[in-house]
Amino acid sequence: MSRILCPECGTKISDKATKCPHCGFQSADPKRPISEQDKYEMVPIFEYDIEEWQPNRGDLSIISYEDNRSLIQYFGKWENIKVKLPAIAEVIGAMAGKDHIMVAKMDSYVKDLIDKGIYRFTIDKQGEILPTIRDADGFVKQVILEDMTLTPNLTQSLNNLSTHAVMAQILDEIEYVGDAIREIHVELQNDRLAMAEGARDKLMQARLIQDAKLREAAMLDVIHSATDAKRVLMRNFSQNMYHITEHSQKSDFQMMLDFKGEKDVNRKAIDAFQALVYITNSVQTECEGYAMLGEYEPCKECLEEFKSFILENKLNDRDTLLLLNENSSQKRIEVVDEFTDIAARITAFDPTERIDYTVHSLLTAEHENGGEPDEQE
């Protein structure tokens, strides 16, 4: 049994069907199949294989010859090591600084007599100890001297090196945590933007579905995805806008002292601009989806919700948009101009007017990473 598209609604039906179960369409002779009486299109069947993608795993890269030579030349100079690696230089210096002394060589019997005070070393007029031994009667005995090298005590140097290593490890861990937090922030923002982009992609795909029933179901999923993305971005925008407004009320002296807060505001301003653009695109996706279904009342409700969002965040005031642009390192005055026009038209929207359907082009926002705008058609 093959399947055809209903000549009336485009739903997939059996080629033996005399009546469409979706729209109730029948041909002139209700006893004969629709496929024998009216024009229709066969549902195409595609055969394809699904193969697991196994990307090539890269091997560990070996340091290049030029880099290796540069490292050897740089750290081959003792002055560079003392400047860049002072703790290691201290240990190396302590190991290199060995003391040479002369030690008197004698048997255990003579040592015992010296300990008992019977023998003693001769002392000259300067108080130096001479290599001769005298007893109470003045008997003199020469002592053999032996050259000995003393190994320096490296305990303190090694302890200092260990302390430096632990401190460096702690600082590295703190920096790693900071980088991880920043990466999580970027990933969360990308997830929010991807929800809006995904809804738009679903819309462009769903409008090409021939089966009316499947197209309607897909369009509803598109609208729901756009609504979810819109609300997530609206909440994020409002939170960032509140933080930026609070920061803008600080004095210049307070801003100079709060360098970390300045960087945080810059990041939030960039996120707010991106969220604002994608909120607008999500509202467009919602309205276009309902328009494709011929449902204009929900479309009006979407515009009313967007209007409320604009008024609550004072986005109909150009100064609010300029405040965002002022706190962002990525100056986007063109987005300010475009959204000022959008806000004016949305706030002037009359829900009693008829809504005409067209597929609109999207606003674009420049991402912090890469510096290139996202473009969709």
C-alpha positions as CSV (number, residue, x, y, z in Angstrom):
1,M,0.0,0.0,0.0
2,S,1.3,3.4,-1.0
3,R,0.5,6.8,0.5
4,I,-0.6,10.0,-1.2
5,L,-1.2,13.6,-0.3
6,C,-4.8,14.6,0.1
7,P,-5.7,17.0,-2.7
8,E,-7.5,19.3,-0.2
9,C,-5.4,19.5,2.9
10,G,-2.1,17.8,2.0
11,T,-2.3,15.2,4.8
12,K,-0.7,11.8,4.1
13,I,-3.5,9.2,3.4
14,S,-3.6,5.7,1.9
15,D,-4.0,5.4,-1.9
16,K,-7.0,3.2,-1.2
17,A,-8.8,5.8,1.0
18,T,-12.2,7.1,-0.3
19,K,-12.3,9.9,2.3
20,C,-9.6,11.9,4.0
21,P,-9.7,11.2,7.8
22,H,-8.3,14.7,8.5
23,C,-10.4,17.1,6.5
24,G,-13.2,14.8,5.2
25,F,-12.5,15.4,1.5
26,Q,-14.2,12.9,-0.9
27,S,-14.1,12.7,-4.7
28,A,-17.1,12.8,-6.9
29,D,-17.7,9.0,-6.5
30,P,-17.5,8.3,-2.8
31,K,-17.2,4.5,-3.5
32,R,-14.0,4.8,-5.5
33,P,-10.6,5.7,-4.0
34,I,-9.5,9.3,-4.2
35,S,-6.3,8.3,-6.0
36,E,-8.4,7.1,-9.0
37,Q,-10.4,10.3,-9.4
38,D,-8.4,13.4,-8.4
39,K,-4.9,14.7,-8.9
40,Y,-2.5,14.0,-6.0
41,E,1.2,13.8,-5.2
42,M,2.9,10.6,-4.1
43,V,4.7,10.8,-0.8
44,P,8.4,10.4,-1.5
45,I,10.3,7.6,0.2
46,F,14.0,8.0,1.0
47,E,16.5,5.3,1.8
48,Y,19.5,6.3,3.8
49,D,22.1,4.8,6.2
50,I,22.9,6.2,9.6
51,E,26.6,5.9,10.4
52,E,28.2,6.8,13.7
53,W,30.5,9.8,13.4
54,Q,33.9,9.0,14.8
55,P,36.1,12.1,14.7
56,N,39.8,11.7,14.6
57,R,41.5,12.1,17.9
58,G,44.5,14.4,17.8
59,D,47.8,13.2,19.3
60,L,49.7,15.2,21.9
61,S,51.6,17.9,20.2
62,I,55.4,18.0,20.7
63,I,57.1,21.3,21.3
64,S,58.6,22.7,18.1
65,Y,62.3,22.9,17.5
66,E,62.2,26.7,17.4
67,D,60.3,27.0,20.7
68,N,62.6,24.5,22.4
69,R,65.7,26.4,21.3
70,S,64.2,29.7,22.5
71,L,63.6,28.2,25.9
72,I,67.1,26.8,26.2
73,Q,68.6,30.1,25.2
74,Y,66.5,32.1,27.7
75,F,66.9,29.8,30.7
76,G,70.5,29.1,29.8
77,K,71.3,32.5,31.4
78,W,71.7,32.5,35.2
79,E,70.4,36.1,35.4
80,N,67.1,35.1,33.8
81,I,66.6,32.2,36.2
82,K,67.2,34.4,39.2
83,V,64.6,36.9,37.9
84,K,61.9,34.5,36.7
85,L,62.5,31.6,39.1
86,P,63.9,33.0,42.3
87,A,63.0,30.1,44.5
88,I,64.7,27.6,42.3
89,A,67.7,29.8,41.9
90,E,68.0,29.9,45.7
91,V,68.1,26.1,45.9
92,I,70.7,25.9,43.1
93,G,72.8,28.5,44.7
94,A,72.7,26.7,48.1
95,M,73.7,23.4,46.5
96,A,76.6,25.1,44.6
97,G,77.9,26.9,47.7
98,K,80.0,24.1,49.4
99,D,82.5,24.8,52.3
100,H,86.0,23.3,52.4
101,I,87.6,22.7,55.9
102,M,90.7,20.9,57.3
103,V,89.9,18.1,59.8
104,A,92.5,16.6,62.2
105,K,92.9,12.9,61.7
106,M,93.6,10.8,64.9
107,D,92.8,7.5,66.5
108,S,90.1,7.0,69.1
109,Y,92.7,6.7,71.9
110,V,94.0,10.2,71.3
111,K,90.4,11.5,71.0
112,D,89.6,10.0,74.4
113,L,92.7,11.7,76.0
114,I,91.7,15.0,74.5
115,D,88.2,14.6,75.9
116,K,89.6,13.9,79.4
117,G,91.9,17.0,79.2
118,I,95.2,15.0,79.3
119,Y,96.0,16.1,75.7
120,R,95.1,19.5,74.3
121,F,95.7,21.4,71.0
122,T,98.4,24.0,70.9
123,I,97.1,27.6,70.6
124,D,99.3,30.4,69.1
125,K,99.3,34.1,70.2
126,Q,96.4,35.0,67.8
127,G,94.2,32.3,69.4
128,E,94.4,30.0,66.4
129,I,94.4,26.3,66.9
130,L,97.6,24.6,65.6
131,P,97.8,21.0,64.3
132,T,99.9,19.9,67.3
133,I,99.0,18.2,70.6
134,R,100.6,18.8,74.0
135,D,100.4,16.9,77.3
136,A,101.1,18.2,80.8
137,D,104.8,17.7,80.4
138,G,104.9,19.6,77.1
139,F,105.3,16.6,74.9
140,V,104.4,17.5,71.4
141,K,102.7,15.3,68.8
142,Q,101.9,16.3,65.2
143,V,98.3,15.7,63.8
144,I,97.6,14.7,60.3
145,L,95.1,17.2,58.5
146,E,92.6,16.0,56.0
147,D,90.7,18.2,53.5
148,M,86.9,17.8,53.8
149,T,84.0,19.3,51.9
150,L,80.8,20.1,53.9
151,T,77.5,19.6,52.1
152,P,75.3,22.7,52.7
153,N,72.1,22.4,54.7
154,L,69.4,22.6,52.0
155,T,66.5,22.1,54.4
156,Q,65.5,25.8,54.6
157,S,66.0,26.4,50.9
158,L,63.8,23.3,50.0
159,N,61.2,24.5,52.5
160,N,61.1,27.9,50.8
161,L,60.8,26.2,47.4
162,S,58.0,24.0,48.6
163,T,56.2,27.1,50.0
164,H,56.5,28.9,46.7
165,A,55.2,25.8,44.9
166,V,52.2,25.5,47.2
167,M,51.4,29.2,46.8
168,A,51.7,29.0,43.1
169,Q,49.4,26.0,43.0
170,I,46.8,27.8,45.1
171,L,46.9,30.9,42.9
172,D,46.6,28.7,39.8
173,E,43.6,26.9,41.3
174,I,42.0,30.3,42.1
175,E,42.6,31.5,38.5
176,Y,41.3,28.2,37.2
177,V,38.1,28.6,39.2
178,G,37.7,32.1,37.9
179,D,38.2,30.9,34.3
180,A,35.7,28.1,34.9
181,I,33.1,30.6,36.2
182,R,33.6,32.8,33.2
183,E,33.2,29.8,30.9
184,I,30.0,28.7,32.6
185,H,28.7,32.3,32.2
186,V,29.5,32.2,28.4
187,E,28.0,28.7,28.1
188,L,24.7,29.8,29.8
189,Q,24.4,32.9,27.6
190,N,25.1,30.8,24.5
191,D,22.4,28.3,25.6
192,R,19.9,31.1,26.0
193,L,20.7,32.5,22.6
194,A,20.7,29.0,21.0
195,M,17.1,28.5,22.2
196,A,16.0,31.5,20.2
197,E,18.1,30.5,17.2
198,G,16.7,26.9,17.4
199,A,13.1,28.2,17.4
200,R,13.8,30.3,14.3
201,D,15.4,27.3,12.5
202,K,12.4,25.2,13.3
203,L,10.1,27.9,11.8
204,M,12.0,27.9,8.5
205,Q,11.9,24.1,8.4
206,A,8.2,23.7,9.5
207,R,6.9,26.1,6.8
208,L,8.2,23.7,4.1
209,I,6.3,20.6,5.4
210,Q,3.7,19.6,2.9
211,D,1.5,17.5,5.2
212,A,-0.9,20.0,6.7
213,K,-1.4,18.0,9.9
214,L,2.3,17.6,10.5
215,R,2.9,21.2,9.5
216,E,0.4,22.4,12.1
217,A,1.9,20.2,14.9
218,A,5.4,21.4,14.0
219,M,4.3,25.0,13.9
220,L,2.9,24.7,17.4
221,D,6.2,23.3,18.6
222,V,8.0,26.2,17.0
223,I,5.8,28.7,18.8
224,H,6.2,27.0,22.2
225,S,10.0,26.9,21.7
226,A,10.0,30.6,20.8
227,T,7.9,31.5,23.9
228,D,10.3,29.6,26.2
229,A,13.3,31.2,24.7
230,K,11.7,34.7,24.9
231,R,10.8,34.4,28.6
232,V,14.2,33.1,29.6
233,L,15.9,36.0,27.7
234,M,13.4,38.5,29.2
235,R,14.2,37.4,32.7
236,N,18.0,37.5,32.0
237,F,17.7,41.0,30.4
238,S,15.7,42.4,33.3
239,Q,18.3,41.1,35.9
240,N,21.2,42.6,33.9
241,M,19.4,45.9,33.4
242,Y,18.8,46.2,37.1
243,H,22.5,45.6,37.8
244,I,23.6,48.1,35.2
245,T,21.2,50.8,36.5
246,E,22.5,50.3,40.1
247,H,26.1,50.6,38.9
248,S,25.4,53.8,36.9
249,Q,24.3,55.5,40.0
250,K,27.8,55.2,41.6
251,S,30.1,58.1,41.7
252,D,33.2,58.3,39.4
253,F,35.5,57.7,42.5
254,Q,33.5,54.5,43.5
255,M,33.7,53.2,39.9
256,M,37.5,53.7,39.9
257,L,37.8,51.7,43.1
258,D,35.5,48.9,41.9
259,F,37.5,47.7,38.9
260,K,36.0,44.2,39.1
261,G,32.5,45.6,39.1
262,E,33.3,47.6,36.0
263,K,34.3,44.5,34.1
264,D,31.2,42.8,35.4
265,V,28.9,45.6,34.1
266,N,30.6,45.5,30.7
267,R,29.8,41.8,30.5
268,K,26.2,42.3,31.6
269,A,25.7,45.1,29.1
270,I,26.9,42.9,26.2
271,D,24.6,40.1,27.4
272,A,21.7,42.5,27.7
273,F,22.2,43.8,24.1
274,Q,22.3,40.2,22.8
275,A,19.3,39.2,24.8
276,L,17.3,42.2,23.5
277,V,18.0,41.3,19.9
278,Y,17.1,37.7,20.4
279,I,13.9,38.6,22.4
280,T,12.8,40.7,19.4
281,N,13.5,37.8,17.0
282,S,11.6,35.3,19.3
283,V,8.6,37.6,19.2
284,Q,8.8,37.7,15.4
285,T,9.0,33.9,15.4
286,E,5.9,33.6,17.6
287,C,3.9,36.0,15.5
288,E,4.9,34.5,12.2
289,G,4.1,31.0,13.5
290,Y,0.6,32.0,14.5
291,A,0.1,33.9,11.2
292,M,1.0,30.7,9.3
293,L,-1.7,28.9,11.2
294,G,-4.2,31.7,10.5
295,E,-4.5,32.5,14.2
296,Y,-4.2,36.2,14.6
297,E,-5.6,36.7,18.1
298,P,-2.6,34.8,19.8
299,C,-0.4,36.9,17.6
300,K,-1.9,40.1,19.0
301,E,-1.3,38.7,22.6
302,C,2.4,38.2,21.8
303,L,2.7,41.8,20.7
304,E,0.9,42.9,23.8
305,E,3.3,40.9,26.0
306,F,6.3,42.4,24.1
307,K,4.8,45.9,24.6
308,S,4.5,45.3,28.4
309,F,8.1,44.2,28.5
310,I,9.3,47.3,26.7
311,L,7.3,49.6,29.1
312,E,8.4,47.8,32.2
313,N,12.1,48.1,31.3
314,K,11.7,51.7,29.9
315,L,13.0,50.6,26.5
316,N,10.7,53.1,24.8
317,D,13.1,55.7,26.3
318,R,16.2,56.0,24.1
319,D,18.3,57.0,27.1
320,T,17.9,53.5,28.5
321,L,19.3,52.0,25.3
322,L,22.1,54.5,25.3
323,L,22.9,53.5,28.9
324,L,23.4,50.0,27.7
325,N,25.6,51.1,24.8
326,E,27.7,53.3,27.1
327,N,28.5,50.4,29.5
328,S,29.3,48.0,26.8
329,S,32.8,47.7,25.2
330,Q,31.0,46.7,21.9
331,K,29.4,50.0,20.8
332,R,26.3,49.1,18.8
333,I,24.6,52.4,18.1
334,E,22.9,50.8,15.0
335,V,21.1,48.4,17.3
336,V,20.0,51.4,19.5
337,D,18.6,53.1,16.4
338,E,16.8,50.0,15.1
339,F,15.3,49.1,18.5
340,T,14.2,52.6,19.1
341,D,12.1,52.4,16.0
342,I,10.8,48.9,17.0
343,A,9.8,50.1,20.4
344,A,8.0,53.1,19.0
345,R,5.9,50.9,16.7
346,I,5.2,48.3,19.3
347,T,4.1,50.8,22.0
348,A,1.8,52.4,19.4
349,F,0.3,49.0,18.4
350,D,-3.5,48.9,18.3
351,P,-4.8,45.3,18.9
352,T,-8.0,46.1,17.0
353,E,-6.0,46.4,13.7
354,R,-5.6,43.6,11.3
355,I,-2.2,41.8,11.2
356,D,-0.6,41.0,7.9
357,Y,1.8,38.1,7.6
358,T,5.3,38.4,6.2
359,V,8.6,36.7,7.1
360,H,10.8,39.4,8.7
361,S,14.5,39.6,8.6
362,L,16.3,39.3,12.0
363,L,18.2,41.8,14.0
364,T,21.8,40.9,14.5
365,A,24.0,41.2,17.6
366,E,27.7,41.1,17.7
367,H,29.1,38.4,20.0
368,E,32.0,39.2,22.3
369,N,34.0,36.1,21.1
370,G,35.0,36.5,17.5
371,G,33.6,40.0,16.9
372,E,31.4,38.9,14.0
373,P,27.6,39.4,13.9
374,D,25.2,36.5,13.8
375,E,23.2,36.6,10.6
376,Q,20.1,34.7,9.8
377,E,17.7,35.0,6.9
